[in-house]
Amino acid sequence: MDEKQRYAEGLQVRREVLGDAHVDRSLNALTEFNSEFQEMITRHAWGDIWTRPGLPRHTRSLITIAMLIGMNRTDELKLHLRAAASNGVTRGEIKEVLMQSAIYCGIPAANATFHLAESVWDELGVESRQQSSI
């Protein structure tokens, strides 16, 4: 596969996962300074990694969320929490990733992400709060 084909496939996957609006905003904000970086992440992150057959997108989303929690990258985390639904990830599965991240990444990181996930779901109009017996 040549670099142009890898970019094209990466752009397709990037649009499918993150949505056209996000990708269009990124590409419409290209400058001389950031254009090579945007091309690189489209070609390598989305064209080389997200197109690999070894893991389904669903799993890749969960792994990405977990890693972003561990690195405390809230802007990227917010983006991937939104995108997870397009990959079939449920709120229950995200909750389990957050519970596990509390052990391996720390309680503060998981706590912040619980709040972040609820704010993302509120923005998207997704019911996130349920009555609990706890």
C-alpha positions as CSV (number, residue, x, y, z in Angstrom):
1,M,0.0,0.0,0.0
2,D,1.4,3.4,-0.9
3,E,1.3,6.5,1.3
4,K,-1.6,8.1,-0.6
5,Q,-3.7,4.9,-0.2
6,R,-2.8,4.7,3.5
7,Y,-3.8,8.3,4.0
8,A,-7.1,7.7,2.1
9,E,-8.0,4.7,4.2
10,G,-6.9,6.5,7.4
11,L,-9.1,9.4,6.5
12,Q,-12.1,7.1,5.9
13,V,-11.6,5.4,9.3
14,R,-11.0,8.7,11.1
15,R,-14.3,10.0,9.7
16,E,-16.1,6.9,10.7
17,V,-14.8,6.9,14.2
18,L,-14.6,10.6,15.0
19,G,-17.3,11.9,12.7
20,D,-17.2,14.2,9.7
21,A,-17.7,17.4,11.7
22,H,-14.6,16.8,13.9
23,V,-12.4,15.8,11.0
24,D,-13.6,18.7,8.8
25,R,-12.8,21.1,11.7
26,S,-9.3,19.6,11.9
27,L,-8.6,19.7,8.2
28,N,-10.1,23.2,7.8
29,A,-7.7,24.5,10.4
30,L,-4.6,23.4,8.6
31,T,-1.7,25.7,8.6
32,E,1.8,25.5,7.3
33,F,2.8,24.7,10.9
34,N,0.4,21.8,11.6
35,S,-0.5,20.3,8.1
36,E,2.3,17.7,8.2
37,F,1.2,16.6,11.6
38,Q,-2.4,16.2,10.6
39,E,-1.3,14.2,7.5
40,M,1.0,12.0,9.7
41,I,-1.7,11.2,12.3
42,T,-4.3,10.4,9.5
43,R,-1.8,8.2,7.7
44,H,-0.2,6.4,10.7
45,A,-2.7,6.5,13.6
46,W,-5.8,5.9,11.5
47,G,-4.3,4.3,8.3
48,D,-1.7,2.1,9.9
49,I,-3.2,1.3,13.3
50,W,-7.0,1.7,13.3
51,T,-7.2,-0.3,10.0
52,R,-5.3,-3.3,11.3
53,P,-7.4,-6.5,11.4
54,G,-6.0,-7.8,14.8
55,L,-8.5,-5.9,17.0
56,P,-12.0,-4.6,16.3
57,R,-12.6,-0.9,16.6
58,H,-14.7,-1.5,19.7
59,T,-11.7,-2.9,21.5
60,R,-9.4,-0.2,20.1
61,S,-11.8,2.4,21.5
62,L,-11.7,0.9,25.0
63,I,-7.9,0.6,24.9
64,T,-7.6,4.2,23.7
65,I,-9.8,5.5,26.5
66,A,-7.8,3.6,29.1
67,M,-4.5,4.9,27.8
68,L,-5.8,8.5,27.7
69,I,-7.0,8.2,31.3
70,G,-3.5,7.1,32.3
71,M,-1.9,10.0,30.5
72,N,-4.4,12.5,31.8
73,R,-5.2,13.8,28.2
74,T,-8.7,15.1,28.8
75,D,-9.3,16.8,25.5
76,E,-8.4,13.6,23.5
77,L,-10.3,11.6,26.1
78,K,-13.4,13.6,25.6
79,L,-13.1,13.1,21.9
80,H,-12.7,9.4,22.2
81,L,-15.6,9.1,24.7
82,R,-17.8,10.7,22.1
83,A,-16.4,8.5,19.4
84,A,-16.7,5.2,21.3
85,A,-20.5,5.0,20.6
86,S,-19.8,4.8,16.9
87,N,-17.7,1.8,17.6
88,G,-20.4,0.0,19.5
89,V,-19.0,0.7,23.0
90,T,-21.6,0.9,25.7
91,R,-21.7,3.1,28.8
92,G,-21.5,-0.1,30.9
93,E,-18.2,-1.0,29.2
94,I,-16.8,2.5,29.7
95,K,-17.8,2.2,33.3
96,E,-15.8,-1.0,33.6
97,V,-12.7,0.6,31.9
98,L,-13.0,3.5,34.4
99,M,-13.3,1.1,37.4
100,Q,-10.2,-0.8,36.2
101,S,-8.4,2.5,35.5
102,A,-9.0,3.5,39.2
103,I,-6.7,0.7,40.2
104,Y,-4.0,1.0,37.5
105,C,-4.1,4.8,36.9
106,G,-5.3,6.1,40.2
107,I,-8.6,7.1,41.8
108,P,-8.3,10.8,40.9
109,A,-7.9,9.9,37.2
110,A,-10.9,7.6,37.2
111,N,-13.0,10.1,39.2
112,A,-12.3,12.9,36.8
113,T,-13.1,10.6,33.9
114,F,-16.5,9.6,35.4
115,H,-17.4,13.3,35.6
116,L,-16.0,13.9,32.1
117,A,-18.0,11.0,30.7
118,E,-21.2,12.3,32.2
119,S,-20.6,15.8,30.8
120,V,-20.0,14.3,27.4
121,W,-23.2,12.2,27.6
122,D,-25.1,15.3,28.8
123,E,-23.8,17.3,25.8
124,L,-24.9,14.4,23.5
125,G,-28.3,14.1,25.2
126,V,-27.6,10.6,26.4
127,E,-29.1,9.6,29.7
128,S,-26.2,8.9,32.0
129,R,-27.6,9.2,35.5
130,Q,-29.8,6.6,36.9
131,Q,-31.2,6.1,40.4
132,S,-29.0,3.9,42.5
133,S,-29.6,2.0,45.6
134,I,-26.2,2.9,46.9
